[in-house]
Amino acid sequence: MNEQRSRDRELAERIDALARPVIAAMGLELVEVVYHDGSFRGILRVTIDKAGGVGHEDCVAVTRVVGTHLDVEGIMPSPYALEVSSPGLDRRLRRPDEYQKYEGRLAKVKTAREVWVGRLGGVAQDDVVVKLETGQEQRIPLRDVVETRLMVEMGRS
């Protein structure tokens, strides 16, 4: 099972390297590539974003262009389904630059032992900074963060 996950991750990295410049040329950001090999066909999930949000037409365009590139390159080991979507309003943050990008947004930051809710204050010295409702700043080592998700706020997107 772990060997399969490793192969899936390696393929996702190869797809990321192929798709990232193609998607950037379309004026979009590649957020994540995830591949799961299934018993009948694989599932390739590509998450994209752009300022102002992603529309259906963006997803359709990326599906066509990336699908064509993958078919031409022949890197897919078996038949696959390509799913392209936006990260959503409650998007998960994965990279330190995303904490900077969404500074000031309300988020839930989880570690193995605790959960903090507050406004993101970016990343400082490899710590995620969260400004709590109490006015205090909580610094959480980035290496300890299990998951961070933006929270949906009324009137914000």
Secondary structure in CASP SS format (residue, H / E / C, confidence):
PFRMAT SS
TARGET T0000
AUTHOR 0000-0000-0000
METHOD secondary structure of the structure
MODEL  1
M C 1.00
N H 1.00
E H 1.00
Q H 1.00
R H 1.00
S H 1.00
R H 1.00
D H 1.00
R H 1.00
E H 1.00
L H 1.00
A H 1.00
E H 1.00
R H 1.00
I H 1.00
D H 1.00
A H 1.00
L H 1.00
A H 1.00
R H 1.00
P H 1.00
V H 1.00
I H 1.00
A H 1.00
A H 1.00
M C 1.00
G C 1.00
L C 1.00
E E 1.00
L E 1.00
V E 1.00
E E 1.00
V E 1.00
V E 1.00
Y E 1.00
H E 1.00
D C 1.00
G C 1.00
S C 1.00
F C 1.00
R C 1.00
G E 1.00
I E 1.00
L E 1.00
R E 1.00
V E 1.00
T E 1.00
I E 1.00
D E 1.00
K C 1.00
A C 1.00
G C 1.00
G C 1.00
V C 1.00
G C 1.00
H H 1.00
E H 1.00
D H 1.00
C H 1.00
V H 1.00
A H 1.00
V H 1.00
T H 1.00
R H 1.00
V H 1.00
V H 1.00
G H 1.00
T H 1.00
H H 1.00
L H 1.00
D H 1.00
V H 1.00
E H 1.00
G C 1.00
I C 1.00
M C 1.00
P C 1.00
S C 1.00
P C 1.00
Y E 1.00
A E 1.00
L E 1.00
E E 1.00
V E 1.00
S E 1.00
S C 1.00
P C 1.00
G C 1.00
L C 1.00
D C 1.00
R C 1.00
R E 1.00
L E 1.00
R C 1.00
R C 1.00
P H 1.00
D H 1.00
E H 1.00
Y H 1.00
Q H 1.00
K H 1.00
Y C 1.00
E C 1.00
G C 1.00
R C 1.00
L E 1.00
A E 1.00
K E 1.00
V E 1.00
K E 1.00
T E 1.00
A C 1.00
R C 1.00
E C 1.00
V E 1.00
W E 1.00
V E 1.00
G E 1.00
R E 1.00
L E 1.00
G E 1.00
G E 1.00
V E 1.00
A E 1.00
Q C 1.00
D C 1.00
D E 1.00
V E 1.00
V E 1.00
V E 1.00
K E 1.00
L E 1.00
E C 1.00
T C 1.00
G C 1.00
Q C 1.00
E E 1.00
Q E 1.00
R E 1.00
I E 1.00
P E 1.00
L H 1.00
R H 1.00
D H 1.00
V E 1.00
V E 1.00
E E 1.00
T E 1.00
R E 1.00
L E 1.00
M C 1.00
V C 1.00
E C 1.00
M C 1.00
G C 1.00
R C 1.00
S C 1.00
END
